[in-house]
Amino acid sequence: MFGISFSELLLVGLVALLVLGPERLPGAARTAGLWIGRLKRSFNAIKQEVEREIGADEIRRQLHNEHILSLEQEARKILSPDQQPAKPVEPVAEQSIAPAPPVEATPVVPTEPAPTPVASPAPHDPTLPPRAP
């Protein structure tokens, strides 16, 4: 898995036996095995979750591609030259058509009245009070 050979494992076991002693080595090996098992389970759970997400992304991508293909097929049906062309409109036989009545012009009414010019009062207007010289 990591490139560890049997001789390397044997060397680690001998060092552990010398350091821990024969009475504590079985408990340490059991604890190490539990920790390694937990790490493997965690790693596998993460791996499965990532694979599930990748699978979900793949499904979304596939559905999107199918939708695009269906739209493309619809566009091809609409633009296909195999469709029968629309029938040309036949000219109407000469009939006596009455001329349309003339349309009377309606006057344009402004929406706002035009502003009236304000004339300045004459200097001799009797309604004004006298000006100061």
TORKOLZA-939277 format. One line per field, with one value per residue (C-alpha): residue number from 1; z, y, x. Coordinates in Angstrom, 1 decimal, decimal comma, padded with zeros to 4 digits. Layout:
seq [NUM  ...]
z [Z  ...]
y [Y  ...]
x [X  ...]
END
This chain:
seq [1  2  3  4  5  6  7  8  9  10  11  12  13  14  15  16  17  18  19  20  21  22  23  24  25  26  27  28  29  30  31  32  33  34  35  36  37  38  39  40  41  42  43  44  45  46  47  48  49  50  51  52  53  54  55  56  57  58  59  60  61  62  63  64  65  66  67  68  69  70  71  72  73  74  75  76  77  78  79  80  81  82  83  84  85  86  87  88  89  90  91  92  93  94  95  96  97  98  99  100  101  102  103  104  105  106  107  108  109  110  111  112  113  114  115  116  117  118  119  120  121  122  123  124  125  126  127  128  129  130  131  132  133]
z [000,0  001,0  -000,1  003,3  003,1  005,7  006,9  007,7  009,6  011,6  012,5  013,7  015,8  017,4  018,3  019,7  021,8  023,2  024,0  025,4  026,8  026,5  028,9  027,2  023,6  023,1  024,4  022,2  019,1  019,8  020,2  017,0  015,2  016,3  015,2  011,8  011,4  012,2  009,7  007,0  007,6  007,5  004,4  002,7  003,8  002,3  -000,9  -001,3  -000,7  -003,4  -005,8  -005,1  -005,8  -008,9  -010,0  -009,2  -011,3  -014,1  -014,0  -014,0  -016,9  -018,9  -018,3  -019,4  -022,6  -023,3  -022,9  -025,4  -027,8  -027,7  -028,3  -031,2  -032,7  -032,4  -034,1  -036,9  -037,4  -037,6  -040,0  -042,0  -045,8  -046,0  -044,8  -047,4  -048,3  -047,6  -050,5  -052,5  -052,3  -055,5  -057,1  -056,6  -059,7  -060,8  -058,7  -058,5  -055,3  -053,9  -053,0  -049,4  -048,1  -047,6  -044,2  -042,7  -041,2  -037,5  -036,1  -033,7  -030,2  -028,0  -024,6  -022,9  -023,8  -025,3  -022,8  -023,4  -023,8  -020,8  -022,0  -019,8  -018,5  -020,1  -018,0  -017,7  -016,5  -013,9  -012,1  -011,0  -008,0  -008,7  -009,1  -007,1  -009,1]
y [000,0  002,5  000,5  -001,0  -004,4  -007,2  -006,5  -002,9  -004,0  -006,5  -003,7  -001,5  -004,4  -005,1  -001,4  -001,3  -004,4  -002,9  000,5  -000,7  -004,0  -007,4  -006,5  -003,2  -004,2  -006,1  -003,2  -000,7  -003,0  -003,2  000,6  001,1  -001,4  000,5  003,8  002,4  000,9  004,3  006,0  003,5  003,8  007,6  007,5  005,1  007,3  010,3  008,4  007,2  010,7  012,1  009,3  010,0  013,7  013,0  010,6  013,3  015,9  013,4  012,8  016,5  017,0  014,1  015,5  019,0  017,4  015,5  018,8  020,5  017,7  017,8  021,5  021,0  018,3  020,7  023,4  021,0  020,1  023,7  024,6  021,4  021,8  018,6  020,4  021,2  024,9  027,1  027,2  030,4  032,8  032,6  035,9  037,0  037,1  040,6  041,8  045,1  046,5  049,6  052,3  053,0  056,1  059,0  059,5  062,9  064,6  065,2  068,5  068,1  069,4  070,4  068,9  072,0  075,5  077,6  080,2  083,6  086,4  088,7  092,3  094,8  097,5  100,8  103,5  105,6  102,8  104,3  101,0  100,9  102,7  105,6  104,7  106,3  108,7]
x [000,0  002,6  005,6  006,4  008,0  007,9  011,4  010,5  007,4  009,5  012,0  009,2  007,8  011,2  011,6  008,1  008,8  012,0  010,4  007,1  008,0  006,2  003,4  002,2  002,9  -000,4  -002,5  -000,6  -001,1  -004,8  -005,1  -003,1  -005,3  -008,4  -007,0  -006,0  -009,5  -011,1  -008,8  -009,7  -013,5  -013,2  -011,2  -013,7  -016,7  -015,0  -014,2  -017,8  -019,1  -016,8  -017,8  -021,4  -020,9  -019,0  -021,8  -024,4  -022,5  -022,2  -026,0  -026,6  -024,3  -025,9  -029,4  -028,2  -026,7  -029,9  -031,9  -029,6  -029,9  -033,7  -033,6  -031,3  -033,6  -036,6  -034,6  -033,7  -037,3  -038,3  -035,5  -035,5  -035,8  -037,8  -040,9  -043,4  -043,2  -046,1  -048,6  -048,3  -051,2  -053,2  -054,0  -057,6  -059,7  -060,4  -063,4  -064,9  -063,5  -065,2  -062,7  -062,2  -063,9  -061,5  -060,2  -060,8  -057,9  -058,4  -057,0  -054,1  -055,0  -052,1  -052,2  -050,9  -051,9  -049,2  -047,7  -049,1  -046,5  -046,4  -046,4  -044,7  -047,1  -047,1  -045,3  -048,4  -050,8  -053,1  -053,6  -050,0  -048,7  -046,4  -042,8  -040,1  -037,9]
END
